[in-house]
Amino acid sequence: MLKEKSYTVYRIVGPGQKIPVGELFERRRKERKDNTGDMLRLARKLYSSSTFEALEISVEPADRIASGTPGWGEER
């Protein structure tokens, strides 16, 4: 069974500031070891044009964002 999981792609513009720039969909049939890391590598390849820009790209699972769970560097 194919289960799609979506990730929101962000560009980090300053401390604690990020702008959504796109969305990726994971269409793997089963869980793997480093799904989020793999999606980050794909997002950096698709949404950046240089090595410096790649370091400004971040991804977060869309379901975590909807639930209001704090991410890296965020506080409740």
C-alpha positions as CSV (number, residue, x, y, z in Angstrom):
1,M,0.0,0.0,0.0
2,L,1.3,3.4,-1.0
3,K,1.2,6.0,1.8
4,E,2.0,9.6,0.9
5,K,3.6,11.7,3.6
6,S,4.1,15.4,2.9
7,Y,7.0,17.6,4.0
8,T,7.0,21.4,3.9
9,V,10.3,23.0,2.6
10,Y,11.5,26.2,4.2
11,R,14.2,28.7,3.5
12,I,15.9,29.9,6.7
13,V,16.2,33.7,6.5
14,G,17.3,34.6,10.0
15,P,17.4,33.3,13.6
16,G,14.0,31.7,14.2
17,Q,12.7,33.0,10.8
18,K,11.8,30.6,8.0
19,I,9.7,31.1,4.9
20,P,7.8,28.2,3.3
21,V,9.0,27.7,-0.3
22,G,7.5,24.4,-1.4
23,E,6.3,21.0,-0.5
24,L,7.6,17.5,-1.1
25,F,5.6,14.2,-1.1
26,E,7.2,11.0,0.0
27,R,5.7,8.0,-1.8
28,R,7.6,5.1,-0.4
29,R,5.8,1.8,0.3
30,K,7.4,1.3,3.7
31,E,9.4,3.2,6.3
32,R,13.2,3.4,5.9
33,K,16.0,4.4,8.1
34,D,16.4,8.1,7.4
35,N,13.2,9.3,5.6
36,T,13.5,12.9,6.8
37,G,17.2,13.1,6.0
38,D,16.6,11.8,2.5
39,M,13.8,14.3,1.9
40,L,16.2,17.1,3.1
41,R,18.8,16.0,0.6
42,L,16.1,16.0,-2.2
43,A,14.8,19.5,-1.1
44,R,18.3,20.9,-1.1
45,K,18.8,19.6,-4.6
46,L,15.5,20.9,-5.9
47,Y,15.2,24.3,-4.1
48,S,18.8,25.6,-4.2
49,S,21.1,26.8,-6.9
50,S,24.4,26.8,-4.9
51,T,26.0,25.1,-2.0
52,F,25.5,28.2,0.2
53,E,21.7,28.3,-0.6
54,A,21.5,24.5,0.2
55,L,22.5,25.2,3.8
56,E,19.5,27.6,4.1
57,I,17.0,24.8,3.3
58,S,15.0,23.0,5.9
59,V,12.2,20.4,5.9
60,E,9.5,19.4,8.4
61,P,6.8,16.8,8.2
62,A,3.5,18.6,7.5
63,D,1.6,16.5,10.1
64,R,4.0,17.7,12.8
65,I,3.3,21.3,11.8
66,A,-0.5,20.8,11.9
67,S,-0.3,19.3,15.3
68,G,1.6,22.3,16.7
69,T,4.6,20.2,18.0
70,P,7.6,22.5,18.4
71,G,10.5,21.8,16.0
72,W,14.2,22.4,16.3
73,G,15.0,25.7,18.0
74,E,11.4,26.4,18.9
75,E,9.8,26.6,22.3
76,R,6.3,26.1,23.4
